[in-house]
Amino acid sequence: MKINANKLRRHIVRKFCHTSGDSERLQALMEYTQHLNDYILSEGKKWQANLPELQFLSGTRTDLGPKFPARYYSYLDELDKGEDYEPVDDKEILQEVARFFRGSLRSGSPNALFNMLPEASIEATAAAWLVTTYNPNMLMDFFGGEALLIEQQVCRYIGKWAGWPQSMGIACNGGKFTLLYAIRLAISRMEPESAKTGLPRDLVILCSEGAHYCVEHAASLLGLGADNCLRVAGTKDGVMDPNELQRVLDEQHLNGRRIAAVICSGGTTINFNCEDTCKILQSINDFSIRHSLRQRPYLHLDSVIGWIYLSTLNMDSESIFAHFSEPETRKRIAEVQRRLEGISGFDSMGVDFHKNGLCPYASSFFIASDRRFMDELGDGNYKYCDKDFHYGQFRTYRYTFENSRPGQGILAAWVNLRRLGRRGYADYLALLHRARNSVSDALARHSFFRVLNESSLGWEVVFAILFAPDIISLSQSHEELAMSFMQECWERVNAGYNLPLFSIVPGYRINNDPENIITAFLVYPMRQYSDEEWDDIVKLIAAQVNDFQDRLRSQQLSIERIQIDRPVR
Ligand SMILES: *Cc1c(COP(=O)(O)O)cnc(C)c1O
């Protein structure tokens, strides 16, 4: 798009007196956004052009990589520079916008394979963008309008997949919020007075060993305390060990503790740990009856990733066959279907549309099987009744963490749900598994890669690099080699080379076996590519392994003791 600088300036100067939705303003927004984008792309290319060509891999500077080239700096030093920020001209604003993106992931890059990075659809992104331009507030429908109904329709839509005909919920900023809502709600249900009087001291929550690392922090933020979140040991299938679950439940009960909630895994980023929901339901019901509990522990499914499998719950074997052409994928889908069957008896679940719902950040939903949460998440002074559920009366701020709330995630999710429907998401799930199978096959074509997570029910690929024997003798451990190799790969991507950005998994448990541990690597395919394209991506990893080993042999490189933190995922 050609930018008319004067026109642009006119629009920008008029920054205090435009009208939302007026098409001239939208035009100006689009043009200015395009202008910013042209600038950051040209800056990115400039930074990249300063890089030396890689001798063993040419052509990795022609296109931008999975990251805008990064700059290394100290936060505290930068902040201490003590600049008096004077207003700057347009050109410097462009530079600041470009700086914002330095070192950040470019989700559109084919080499962005680090984690479950959203590949947002054009439709959902445009919808979210439009919400930004109109800027409605989701705190009540008098301000936010029908968006608040659509928020509930998203929840009902997915809730029905779980077998909850009365489901309602809350759009929120991330999966962690869905856990915060679940735990807070569980506490209120166990101890209704707590909304007014504060937390009782005898509550604990349980989750599985493989549950997301933020469960403890959620407990801590809520004042329950991280120590009152107990992890139950798992089996090789990545589910809570049923005997251990019984033991912990009874032990806590005997100690006079009340179990407010069991936070169940509904699929995790690595190994797709997913509880057998029927078994959990049975155990919790038995436990409650055995001890004549007044209130059964609250059951939440952390399905921020696994929700997409719910799209298949109503499929018979014939449609499974039609949707999932590969036998190994069909087996995985059938197993997850079986494990999720008990979800209809659960109280709530989490859904992250920004993970695998083809939506931009942040588009998470806490979905409850009914609407009791509206009262139970309140401050104890309000009960929702019929009159609240008419246009002009509906207010969410009484039960939400946030007061003013953004609406981008709501419209993005709804647009994709309506475009794709339940079957469309099942197709996307099929595509993800096809991608996993292609990547695994591509890795298997190289003798020094070994795929480790054959038994996972997800679509991630975890693999080991088998370094050559003479290389292993140069180092203290396989782990040290793996870490050094990862460090090198990350440094290249940070510098701006267009190479695969993948990840390392220190202490990976092969088949969830705590005795069978290795430092592994992780590739997260989120897109549809041909087998040849996956092959090319894997070749770029292989070329870096070869180079790493060559330089160690010729002593151009030595292994330094380095410490990589467990990467956040
Ligand atoms: C990603 C994830 C979370 C946290 O979600 P955010 O959207 O990053 O806040 C929680 N649980 C599981 C299983 C996850 O994969």
The ligand as a Gaussian input file, in Angstrom:
#p B3LYP/6-31G(d) Opt

LIG

0 1
 C       -0.552000     -23.094000      28.834000
 C       -1.125000     -23.809000      29.968000
 C       -1.579000     -23.136000      31.100000
 C       -1.384000     -21.648000      31.261000
 O       -2.090000     -20.976000      30.259000
 P       -1.771000     -19.478000      29.790000
 O       -2.729000     -19.255000      28.685000
 O       -0.333000     -19.468000      29.381000
 O       -2.008000     -18.588000      30.970000
 C       -2.192000     -23.877000      32.097000
 N       -2.329000     -25.209000      31.995000
 C       -1.875000     -25.903000      30.916000
 C       -2.078000     -27.381000      30.849000
 C       -1.259000     -25.225000      29.872000
 O       -0.806000     -25.883000      28.805000

